[in-house]
């Protein structure tokens, strides 16, 4: 009886809808409503998911005349249009619940910004209008070639607190002070809008090499290459602090190694927090990180946090067609454990799309093999892809 009453109410609502549209007369509606009701046939119609199919089923069930059936076409078309406009795959379950929570957390009213000129939006496709879908390859970190890369302090005997990673006098290298350096860095979005309309998963890869191309005596070896794959979950935010627009919040798992065997092997894993801010032609990224510790016996560089640091800050500024980038990092410790580094990059126009690149580094950790080696580096070459 409950089922029969439920089906009857559904039929009543359908008839009232038709009556309101002028499709049925009052008399015909009453006759149709009080007609003997067949629950098995009505159940078949009610079970149909599509609005247009369900209406057609009721037409056949109640034998609506052809003239009136024609009048129903516009309602069927409207129902079909509604189905087309509905989301194809509505997110349900845990991700939907998390998405609603994140929407409430991140939907803070902030300053208005133009997505076409937003630096962080261009780099991370944060707003809905900026999203380009998945698996589009683009630049991650700057891509450049520096034919001239000079250092003030050659590291011919790399060392570490782990004795297995300390180079002996017999294994000492014979290096030139001038070499070449190049960096390749790409990323792609693997998953878009994970939580509602926010949260993108990015996969990135950066490789930087130092090549003793002028060292003919040692057969021009690659002195050091660092490999850096990472995965980042990035969220769109919008709030204002100290005159800057907080546009990005994310977390990154980062692995960095040089792919060499002992005693030259260096590697570590980090979990990074990403905070992105911008204003006009200025952008800033703050990245504190936590190192995933290893057993001392397996750790190539147990004191790396006290040299390369526990976080970094990157600032970017565009002036006319010139781009300036400053990287700062520090161990966040005092006394003998206080170490850090600064790197300044300047990308400038030469002719057409050809751009020059100047790099100045001072401090610890220009590369992994030099993580505890203090030196100044100066490089000059061409920029192939910028940071923004």
C-alpha positions in Angstrom: 0.0 0.0 0.0 2.8 2.4 0.8 4.4 1.7 -2.6 1.0 2.2 -4.4 0.5 5.5 -2.5 4.1 6.7 -3.5 3.5 5.9 -7.2 0.1 7.6 -7.1 1.7 10.8 -5.7 4.3 10.7 -8.4 1.7 10.4 -11.1 -0.3 13.2 -9.5 2.7 15.5 -9.6 3.3 14.7 -13.2 -0.3 15.4 -14.1 -0.2 18.7 -12.2 2.9 19.6 -14.1 1.2 18.9 -17.4 -1.9 20.8 -16.3 0.2 23.9 -15.3 1.8 23.9 -18.8 -1.7 24.0 -20.4 -1.2 20.5 -22.0 -4.2 18.9 -20.2 -7.6 20.4 -19.6 -9.0 20.3 -16.1 -11.6 17.7 -17.0 -9.1 15.4 -18.7 -6.7 15.7 -15.8 -9.4 14.6 -13.3 -10.3 11.7 -15.5 -6.7 10.7 -15.9 -6.0 11.0 -12.2 -9.0 8.8 -11.1 -8.5 6.2 -13.8 -7.7 2.7 -12.6 -3.9 2.8 -11.7 -1.6 0.0 -12.7 1.3 0.0 -10.3 3.5 -2.4 -12.3 3.4 -0.2 -15.4 3.9 3.0 -13.4 6.9 1.5 -11.6 8.5 0.8 -15.0 8.1 4.5 -15.9 9.2 5.8 -12.5 12.4 3.7 -12.7 13.7 5.5 -15.8 16.5 7.9 -14.9 16.2 10.3 -17.9 13.4 12.9 -17.7 12.6 12.7 -21.4 12.3 8.8 -21.4 10.1 8.9 -18.3 7.7 11.4 -19.9 7.5 9.3 -23.0 6.7 6.2 -20.9 3.8 8.1 -19.2 2.5 9.2 -22.6 2.3 5.6 -23.7 0.9 4.3 -20.4 -2.0 6.8 -20.3 -2.6 6.8 -24.0 -2.4 10.6 -24.5 -3.8 11.6 -27.9 -1.4 12.5 -30.7 -2.4 16.2 -30.6 -1.6 16.5 -26.9 1.5 14.3 -27.4 2.8 16.9 -29.9 2.3 19.6 -27.3 4.6 17.8 -25.0 7.6 18.0 -27.4 8.8 21.4 -25.9 8.8 19.9 -22.4 10.7 16.9 -23.5 13.3 19.1 -25.3 13.6 21.1 -22.2 14.2 18.0 -20.1 16.8 16.8 -22.5 18.6 20.2 -22.4 18.6 20.0 -18.6 20.3 16.6 -18.8 22.9 18.0 -21.2 23.7 20.9 -18.8 23.9 18.6 -15.8 27.4 17.5 -14.7 28.5 14.3 -16.5 30.2 12.9 -13.4 29.2 14.5 -10.2 31.7 13.9 -7.4 30.2 12.0 -4.5 31.4 10.5 -1.2 34.5 11.5 0.6 36.0 13.8 -2.1 32.7 15.7 -2.3 32.7 16.2 1.5 36.3 17.3 1.5 35.7 19.6 -1.4 32.9 21.4 0.4 35.1 21.8 3.5 37.9 23.2 1.3 35.6 25.5 -0.5 34.5 27.0 2.8 38.1 27.2 4.0 39.6 28.8 0.8 36.6 30.9 -0.3 37.7 33.8 1.7 36.8 37.1 0.1 40.1 38.6 -1.2 41.0 41.4 -3.6 39.9 41.3 -7.2 42.6 40.1 -9.6 42.9 39.6 -13.3 43.6 35.9 -14.1 45.2 37.0 -17.4 47.9 38.9 -15.6 48.2 36.8 -12.4 51.7 35.4 -12.3 50.8 32.5 -10.0 47.7 31.8 -12.0 49.7 31.4 -15.2 52.2 29.1 -13.5 49.7 26.8 -11.7 46.4 27.3 -13.5 44.6 28.2 -10.2 41.4 29.8 -11.3 38.7 27.9 -13.3 39.2 30.1 -16.4 43.0 29.3 -16.4 42.8 25.5 -16.3 44.1 23.8 -19.4 43.3 20.1 -18.6 45.8 17.4 -17.8 49.1 16.2 -19.2 50.1 19.4 -20.9 53.9 19.8 -20.6 55.1 23.2 -19.5 58.1 24.7 -17.7 58.5 24.2 -14.0 61.8 25.8 -12.8 63.8 28.1 -15.2 65.3 26.3 -18.2 68.7 27.7 -19.3 72.1 27.0 -20.7 75.2 28.7 -19.2 78.3 28.0 -21.3 80.4 29.9 -18.8 80.0 29.0 -15.1 82.9 30.0 -12.8 83.5 29.2 -9.2 85.7 30.7 -6.5 86.2 27.4 -4.7 86.6 24.1 -6.4 85.5 21.1 -4.4 88.0 18.4 -5.4 87.5 16.3 -2.3 83.9 16.2 -1.3 83.3 15.1 2.3 80.4 14.1 4.7 80.1 13.0 8.3 79.5 9.6 7.0 83.0 8.1 6.3 81.6 6.1 3.4 80.9 9.4 1.6 84.2 11.1 2.1 86.6 11.2 -0.8 90.1 10.1 0.0 93.3 11.8 -1.3 93.7 9.0 -3.9 90.2 9.7 -5.3 90.7 13.4 -5.4 89.4 15.1 -8.6 91.3 17.5 -10.8 88.8 20.2 -11.7 88.8 23.5 -13.7 87.3 26.6 -12.1 85.3 27.3 -15.2 82.7 24.8 -16.5 79.3 24.9 -18.1 75.9 24.5 -16.5 72.4 23.8 -17.9 69.0 23.1 -16.3 65.9 21.3 -17.7 62.7 21.5 -15.7 59.2 20.4 -16.8 55.9 19.6 -15.2 52.4 18.4 -16.1 49.1 18.3 -14.3 48.1 14.7 -13.6 44.7 15.3 -11.9 42.5 18.3 -12.0 39.9 19.5 -9.5 40.3 16.6 -7.1 38.2 18.2 -4.4 35.1 19.9 -5.9 36.5 22.7 -8.1 39.9 22.9 -6.3 43.0 20.9 -5.8 45.3 19.9 -8.7 48.0 17.2 -8.7 51.2 18.2 -10.5 54.2 16.0 -11.4 57.5 17.8 -12.0 61.0 16.9 -12.9 64.2 19.1 -12.8 67.7 18.2 -13.9 70.7 20.4 -13.5 74.2 19.5 -14.8 77.7 20.9 -14.3 79.9 19.9 -17.2 83.7 20.3 -17.1 83.6 20.9 -20.9 86.9 22.9 -20.9 88.8 20.3 -18.8 90.4 18.4 -21.7 93.0 16.9 -19.4 90.2 14.9 -17.6 88.3 14.0 -20.8 85.6 16.7 -20.2 83.6 14.8 -17.5 80.2 15.8 -16.1 81.2 16.8 -12.6 77.7 16.8 -11.0 74.2 16.2 -12.2 71.2 16.5 -9.8 67.9 14.8 -10.4 64.8 16.1 -8.8 61.4 14.5 -9.4 58.5 15.7 -7.3 54.7 15.6 -6.9 52.7 18.6 -5.7 49.0 19.0 -4.6 48.1 22.6 -5.2 45.1 24.6 -4.0 43.7 28.0 -5.0 43.3 30.5 -2.2 42.4 34.2 -2.1 43.2 36.4 0.9 45.2 39.5 1.5 48.1 39.9 4.0 50.6 42.8 4.2 49.4 44.1 0.8 50.0 40.8 -0.9 47.3 38.4 -2.3 47.7 34.9 -1.0 46.9 32.8 -4.1 48.3 29.4 -3.5 48.6 26.7 -0.8 50.2 23.3 -1.5 52.2 20.4 -0.4 55.0 18.7 -2.3 56.9 15.4 -2.0 60.4 16.0 -3.3 63.3 13.6 -4.0 66.7 14.9 -4.9 69.8 12.8 -5.7 72.9 12.9 -7.9 72.7 9.2 -9.0 76.3 8.4 -8.1 77.9 5.7 -6.1 79.9 6.1 -2.8 81.8 8.1 -1.9 80.2 10.7 -4.2 76.6 9.7 -3.6 74.2 12.3 -2.2 70.5 12.2 -1.8 67.5 13.2 0.4 63.7 13.3 0.5 61.6 16.2 1.7 57.9 17.1 2.3 57.4 20.8 1.5 54.7 23.3 2.3 54.1 25.8 -0.5 52.7 29.3 0.2 52.3 31.6 -2.8 51.7 35.4 -2.8 51.6 38.0 -5.5 50.9 41.6 -6.4 51.0 43.1 -9.9 54.4 42.1 -11.4 55.7 40.6 -8.1 55.4 37.0 -6.9 56.8 35.2 -3.8 56.9 31.5 -2.8 57.7 30.4 0.7 58.6 26.7 1.2 59.4 25.4 4.6 60.2 21.7 4.5 60.7 18.6 6.6 63.4 16.1 5.7 62.4 12.4 5.9 65.2 11.0 8.0 67.3 7.9 7.2 69.5 5.7 9.3 73.0 7.2 9.7 74.6 4.2 8.0 72.5 4.7 4.9 72.6 8.5 5.0 75.0 10.0 2.5 74.6 13.5 4.0 73.3 13.4 7.6 73.9 17.1 8.2 72.5 18.4 5.0 69.7 20.4 6.8 72.3 22.5 8.5 73.8 23.6 5.1 71.1 23.6 2.4 68.6 24.5 5.0 65.1 23.9 6.3 63.2 26.1 3.9 63.6 28.7 1.1 62.0 31.9 -0.1 61.8 32.8 -3.8 60.8 36.2 -5.1 60.2 37.2 -8.7 59.8 40.6 -10.3 59.1 41.5 -13.9 60.1 45.0 -15.2 59.4 45.7 -18.8 60.9 42.7 -20.5 63.4 41.9 -17.8 62.8 39.2 -15.2 64.6 39.1 -11.8 64.5 36.1 -9.5 66.0 35.9 -6.0 66.3 32.6 -4.0 67.1 32.7 -0.3 67.5 29.7 2.0 68.8 29.1 5.5 69.3 26.3 8.1 67.2 28.2 10.7 69.8 27.4 13.3 72.3 29.6 15.1 76.0 29.3 16.0 78.1 26.8 14.0 74.9 25.4 12.4 74.0 28.7 10.8 74.4 28.3 7.1 72.5 29.4 4.0 72.7 30.6 0.4 71.5 33.3 -2.0 71.0 32.9 -5.7 70.2 35.8 -8.1 69.0 35.2 -11.7 68.4 37.8 -14.3 66.7 37.0 -17.7 67.0 39.8 -20.2 66.0 40.3 -23.9 68.7 40.1 -26.6 66.9 39.9 -29.9 63.4 38.6 -30.8 62.7 35.6 -28.6 66.4 35.1 -27.7 67.0 36.0 -24.1 70.1 36.1 -22.0 70.6 34.6 -18.5 72.9 35.8 -15.7 73.2 33.8 -12.5 75.1 34.7 -9.3 75.2 32.2 -6.3 76.9 32.6 -3.0 76.8 30.2 0.0 76.4 26.5 0.6 74.8 23.8 -1.6 75.0 25.1 -5.2 74.7 21.3 -6.0 74.3 18.3 -3.8 77.9 17.2 -4.0 78.8 20.7 -2.7 76.1 20.8 0.0 78.6 21.7 2.7 81.0 23.6 0.5 81.0 27.4 0.7 81.6 29.0 -2.7 80.6 31.8 -5.1 79.5 30.9 -8.6 78.9 33.3 -11.6 77.3 32.1 -14.8 76.3 33.7 -18.2 74.3 32.2 -21.0 70.8 32.0 -22.6 67.4 31.6 -21.0 65.1 29.0 -22.8 62.1 29.1 -20.5 61.4 31.4 -17.6 59.9 30.8 -14.2 56.7 32.7 -15.0 
